[in-house]
Amino acid sequence: MTRRLIVAAALTWVLAACGSSSSDEPIEIDTTEASPKKVECLRVPNAVVNRIADAAVGTNMKPTKSKAIKSPDAEVYFLAVRFHATGASNLEAVWATNSLEPTSNQFLTVDRWAEKLTPNFPDASGADNAVDDPSAVAAKACL
C-alpha cells in the first residue's frame, strides 16, 4: 500500500489537472480495503490516443483499442492502449495522464512498453513501480 500511495502522490504532483469522459462497464480493482472498489472503464478520445501514437519513436505504432481508469487514490487516469507496431501485434502499454481531454493532458509512462514507445515522456517513478498499481492493472483489464 505504501508503494501505491507513493506512486499516487508522485503522479498527483506531476499531473495537476483532471478531465472527464463517458464510461463503459464497471470493473473491480483490488485494494487493501475489506472489499474491492468498483471503477469504470472509460472511453478515451481518439485525439488523446493519437497524441501518444504521434510521440512514439521508431515503431510505426498503430493503436487498435484504448481504455482508461480514473484512479480512486488520486486525480490521475491510467490509460491502456492495445496496438500494433513494426513486426509485432496486439501489444499493450499503460500511461498515466491528468486528463482525458485532447489538448490539456500530460503523460507519464507506466510500464516498459510505454517507456520504450515514448522515451521522451517522463516515467512514473521508475516505470515498474506504477505498473503494479491496481488502477494500471484495471486499465489493462478493460481492454
C-alpha positions in Angstrom: 0.0 0.0 0.0 2.8 2.4 0.8 4.3 2.0 -2.7 0.9 2.6 -4.2 0.4 5.8 -2.2 3.9 7.0 -3.1 3.2 6.4 -6.8 -0.2 8.1 -6.5 1.4 11.1 -4.7 4.1 11.3 -7.4 1.5 11.2 -10.2 -0.7 13.8 -8.5 2.3 16.1 -8.1 3.2 15.8 -11.8 -0.3 15.6 -13.1 -2.1 18.6 -11.6 -5.4 18.7 -13.5 -8.1 16.2 -14.3 -10.6 15.6 -17.1 -13.7 13.6 -17.8 -15.0 11.1 -20.3 -18.0 8.9 -20.9 -17.8 5.5 -19.4 -18.3 1.8 -20.2 -18.7 -1.1 -17.9 -17.5 -1.0 -14.3 -14.6 -3.3 -13.2 -13.4 -4.2 -9.7 -9.9 -3.4 -8.7 -8.1 -5.0 -5.7 -7.3 -2.6 -2.8 -6.0 -3.2 0.7 -9.5 -2.4 2.0 -12.0 -5.0 3.1 -13.8 -5.0 -0.3 -12.5 -4.2 -3.8 -13.5 -0.9 -5.3 -15.6 -0.7 -8.5 -14.3 1.7 -11.1 -15.5 2.4 -14.6 -13.7 1.7 -17.8 -13.6 5.0 -19.6 -13.6 5.7 -23.3 -10.5 7.6 -24.5 -10.9 10.2 -27.2 -9.0 9.3 -30.4 -7.2 12.6 -30.2 -5.6 11.6 -26.9 -4.5 8.2 -28.2 -3.2 9.8 -31.4 -1.0 12.2 -29.3 0.6 9.1 -27.8 1.0 7.4 -31.2 2.5 10.6 -32.6 5.0 10.7 -29.8 6.0 7.0 -30.4 9.6 6.7 -31.6 10.7 4.3 -34.4 7.8 1.8 -34.1 5.1 2.8 -36.5 2.6 2.4 -33.6 -1.0 1.8 -34.7 -3.5 1.9 -31.8 -6.3 -0.6 -32.0 -8.1 -0.2 -28.7 -7.8 2.1 -25.6 -9.5 2.4 -22.2 -8.8 4.4 -19.1 -9.4 4.1 -15.4 -9.6 7.1 -13.1 -7.6 6.2 -10.0 -9.6 6.2 -6.8 -6.5 7.3 -5.0 -5.6 10.5 -6.9 -6.7 12.7 -9.8 -4.9 10.5 -12.3 -6.1 8.4 -15.2 -4.4 5.2 -16.2 -4.6 4.8 -19.9 -4.1 1.4 -21.5 -3.6 1.1 -25.3 -3.6 -2.1 -27.4 -1.5 -1.5 -30.6 0.4 -2.9 -33.5 4.0 -1.9 -34.1 6.6 -2.8 -36.6 7.0 -6.6 -36.5 4.5 -7.2 -33.7 0.8 -7.0 -33.0 -1.6 -6.9 -30.1 0.8 -5.3 -27.7 -0.4 -3.3 -24.7 1.1 -0.4 -22.8 0.0 1.9 -20.0 0.4 5.6 -19.5 -0.8 7.9 -16.7 -2.4 11.2 -17.6 -4.0 14.1 -15.8 -6.9 14.4 -18.2 -8.8 12.7 -21.0 -9.4 16.0 -22.7 -7.5 16.0 -26.1 -5.5 19.2 -25.5 -4.9 19.5 -21.8 -3.1 16.4 -20.8 0.4 15.4 -19.8 1.6 11.8 -20.0 3.8 9.6 -17.8 5.0 6.2 -18.9 3.8 3.4 -16.5 5.2 0.2 -18.0 8.2 -0.9 -20.0 6.3 -0.8 -23.4 5.1 2.7 -22.8 8.7 3.7 -21.8 10.1 2.1 -25.0 7.5 3.6 -27.3 7.6 7.1 -25.8 11.0 7.7 -24.3 10.5 11.4 -24.4 7.7 11.2 -21.8 8.8 11.1 -18.1 8.3 7.8 -16.4 6.2 7.3 -13.3 8.7 6.7 -10.6 10.8 4.2 -12.5 8.0 2.6 -14.6 7.8 -0.7 -12.8 6.7 0.9 -9.5 3.5 2.2 -11.0 2.7 -0.8 -13.2 1.6 -2.7 -10.1 -0.9 0.0 -9.2 -4.4 -1.6 -9.1 -5.6 1.2 -11.5 -3.0 0.4 -14.0 -3.8 -3.3 -13.9 -7.6 -2.5 -14.1 -7.0 -0.2 -17.2 -5.4 -3.2 -19.0 -8.3 -5.4 -17.9 -10.7 -3.0 -19.6 -9.1 -3.8 -23.0 
